[in-house]
Amino acid sequence: MTMSLFAKTIHGLGVMLMILTATALLTSPSSAAEGRKRTAVAAATRPVPMLSATAFRRQQEWRTTIATVPKPSKGCFTAKYPSTKWKQVPCVAAPDYPMPPRSGIVPQVIGNGNDIAAQAPSGIISSATGSFDTLTNVTSESGQIGAVGPMIPNAYTLQINTDFFQSSVCAASPNPGCRGWEQFVFENNNVSHRAFIQYWLIQYNTTCPAGWTQFPNGSDIYCVILSNSSGAVSTPPVPVTNLGQVTLTGNADAGGDSIVMTIGGSAFTRVGDNAVNASSGWRIAEFNIVGDGGNAVGVGSQATFNDGAALTTRTQIVYGGSGPPNCVAQGFTAETNNLSFGPTAPAASGPGPAIIFNESTAGGSPSNCAASTAVGDTHLTTLSGLLYDFQASGDFVLLQTASGFNVQNRQVSGAPTWPDASVNSAVAAKLGKTEVAVCLKPRGVFIDGKPVKVSDKKPLALADGTQVTRTGNTYLIRGATGDWVQAGINSGGSTDYINLKVGLGQWPIEAHGLLANVKEDPNLLATREGEVLKNPFSFEQIYRPYADSWRVRSGESMLNVCGERTMAGIPKKPFTSRELDPKTMKNARLACARAGVKEGALLEACLIDVAMIGDKAAANVHAQTLAPKALGLLR
């Protein structure tokens, strides 16, 4: 059976963790042949094969140190382990095509705004380093150069990108929204292997300063320096199977800026021109592997990996503090790859503040820093990983955050057949200034109270940055800051219903509602008034003070466009698989087993979903869901 987009997205539920304890991410091969292949790939990712543990550690320490060693002057330099002295070498030409900034609709794959980045909790970033902790089944990659021409093996870029920040160079722009942007880029293709810096003025909107090239972007004028006085530093080629050997560092402080690329025991650097004064405003760092440049109209190329490829990506920043960075679901460059986030939870970070995330061809999830779900009849998984059943009917506040992101859902009772269960029949979200609702009755999408048509081929982009896209019966509503709601409409059984997933574009952030926990503890819930409930929860607690407190109040509903408010109600008793008759139980268990659902909490959820909804496909979402961190028990 083909996995639905929503099931793939649930499969890709990978909350982006930001912790500092070191652990290993291990993947067991599914066959001896696959095992031999992965062993070969793993060997290729070691910085220097056959090093002792001590030598390996010392070389890693050297790579960290050399990236911060001051350069003697402008120009290009190299260094060899264990020396920390830079040796000047001739520079080579930088590319004459851009690495353009994001534009247009955010895709389902990584890039062009869909990415995970590290934000300084305070102060300004002075340095960011990107690397790959693990490569799994990475055997090939290909892409165009400058988004034109044939697909070239091992054509890609590694990029560390700043955010769009306030820059003193924008002083001559008539647009107060003008921003500076700096890219630290390693480019690899069949002709060139080089590291360089590109500088941008975003929405400069007048004649570009001397030395800058005008780059039209819709009605705006951007400015870019494609080939500055220092050019690029040449490096050896790096096939994607060797990505584990490299680190890429971008530096920008009061003394200037530079890019440092390390490949095993060799380091290569190019000192920049500090053309946008990034040291005064750099607060977010994006690192990833994407396509090799873009064309003159801003379309970025794509790095296309082999099927089954998976990477664990690390972005580490220096900002003056030692705590973990904030996670932001944003990206800044237009280039993409063919991966998405997940499918497994990310590995823990090593020493130093870092963001780690997983990306793969099997991921299926839009970028998110924390995610939660409301699926089936109705099983809630909170931002911190608590799975609990919530079978009340009515309109509820699923999630509210300090940024103004607000999500409400409507749950309808399964009566008369299943009076102690409910399903989602509508969802509405406020993102920025826009309210979007997806309804079953009447069936459709509403934006600010008005019905709109959204087709697979015609996504909607609104003035405040909100976007609505559709793939089959699944709608993705994404805000400008990376918050999003995904609504998967399911028909075909005895009951139509909506599976929901909610992703946050920032974490940590203050959050409340049915999908939030207290102090990120999966065993603690809270009423709207602040009363804390501790797992195991009593039936009376969940369905009286807790459920009642999170009902949508008069005057705050975004669900009025979805018809009359449903009757508020609560179940008389917990709804479990023990309520099923033997025949229904047998059929449900068979459907769940065929979908691959294993024993445990997810099987219990699967059984009652298949039984109530009457659709064997209801099992798929549970087969692709990660095990919860905690199970909400009713006592």
C-alpha positions, 0 to 999 in steps of 0.5 A: 500500500502506498504511504500517504503524504501525511503518513510520511510526514508523521514518519518524519517527525524529528523534533530538532534537539539542542543538547550537549551530551555526546552520544552515537547514532547507530543504524543496523543494516537490513541485510548483509549486502547493505551492511557491507555497503554501509560499512564502506560508506562509514569508513569513507566518512572518517577524517583520516582512515586507520587513525588511533582514537587519540590521533583522531581526537587530536586531529579534530581538535586541530581542525577546530583550532585552525579555523580560528587562527588569524590569517597573516593578511588578505588572500588565500592560505593553507595549513597541514596537520599538526601545524597551526601556521598558515602558508600563503598560496595563489587564489583562483577565480570565484564563480561568476554565477550567484548563489541566490537568496530564497524566493517564491514558494517554500518547497517540501524538500530542503532549501529555498527557505525550508531548513533548520538553522542555529540562532544565537540566544543572545549577542552576535554570531562571530563564527559558525561551523558545519559538518556531518556526524554520520552518512548512511547509504550515501553513494552518489549525488548529482546536480546542475551547475548554475541551474543549467545544463546536464546533471553532473556527478558530485556537483554541489555546494556546502553553504554557511549562510547568515540571516538577512541582517541590518547592515550599515551598507544599506544606508544609501538604500531608500528601503528601510527593509534593506538587509545585508547577507553573507554566504560562506561557500564550498563548491564542488563539481567536475571543473572547480573545487573552491571555497569563497564568499558571496555578499548580498544586499537584499532589497536595496531597491536603487542603483547598486554601489560601485563594485556590486552587480545588480540582481533583479528579484521581482519588483525588487533590486538586489545587489551582489558581489560575485567575484571580489578582490580575494577570489577563491581558495582552491581545494582538492575535490570532495565526492559526497561519500567523503563528506564526513571528512570535512568541516566548513567555517565562516568567521565574521568579527570586528577584525574581518571575515574569512572562510575555512574549509578542512578536508581531513588533515588539510585546511584551506582559507580565504580572507574576505572583504567584510563587504556587508559588516556581518559582525554587527548583525549576524544572529542566525547560521544556516548550514547544509549541502545544496545545489551548485548555484543558481541562474540569473532569475534566482532559480537555485539548482538542486543536489540530488542524492541516491534513494535511501541516502541519509545525513546527520547534520551539525551546525555549531556557533560561537556567539559569546555564550556556552548554552545551546542555540535556539532552533529556527525553521528557516533557510536563506539560500535558493538552492535545494537538495532532494532530502527532507527532515527525519525520519528518526530523532536527531543525535545529541550534540557534542561539546559546544553549542550546536543544532543537530538534525537528520535529513534523508530521502525517506524523511517526509517532514517539513522543517520544524524545531518541535512538532506535535500531532492530533490523529485518529480518534483522537490521539494527541502527541505533545511537543515534548512527546506525551501520547494521550487520548482526548475524546472530548467533542467541541472546539479546542485550543490545540496550541498557542505560542508567544509568537502569536501562532494559534491553532484550534481544532473541532472534534466531533463525537462518534455517537451513536456507534462510538459515543466515547470517541471523537475525531477532528472535523476542522482545523484553523490557524492564525499565522501572522495576520492571516487566518486559514481554516480547513473544514470537512463541513462545508468541505473546503479551505477558508482564508480570512473567512473567505473560501478559496481553491487550492490545487496541487499545481497552484499554491497560494502565497499571501502578502504576510508570507503565509503559504498554502500548498496542497498535495492530494488531500493534504494541505500544508499551511506555513507562516513566514517564521516557519510555524505550520499546520498540516491537515490530511483529509481522510475519506473512505471509511465509515467516518471522514476525519482530519489528521493534524500535525503542528510544527513550530518554527522556533524552539524553545518558545512559550507554548500552551494548549492541548499539545503543550507540556509544562517546562517541556516535561512530557508527564506534565499538562496544565489547564489554561488557568495554570493548574498542573496535572501530573501523569498518571492523570485521572479521567475526571481531571482530563475531561473536567478542568483540563478539557473545559479550560481549553475549549475555544471561548466565545469571540475567539473562534476561528472555526465559525467558517466551518459551520455551526459549533459542534455540541460540547461533550465528554466521554462517559468512560475511557475508550480502549480496545477492550470495548471492541467485539472479538470480530472487530478486534481480529480485523483491526489487529490484522490491519495494524499488523499488516501496516507494521504497527508493533505492540505497545501504545501505538498498537492500542491507538491503531486498533481503536482507530481502525475499528471506529473509522472503518478504514484499514488505511487508518493504521498507516499513520501509526506504523510511521509514528515514532514511539512516544517519550511518555504515555498518558495513563488514566487512573 
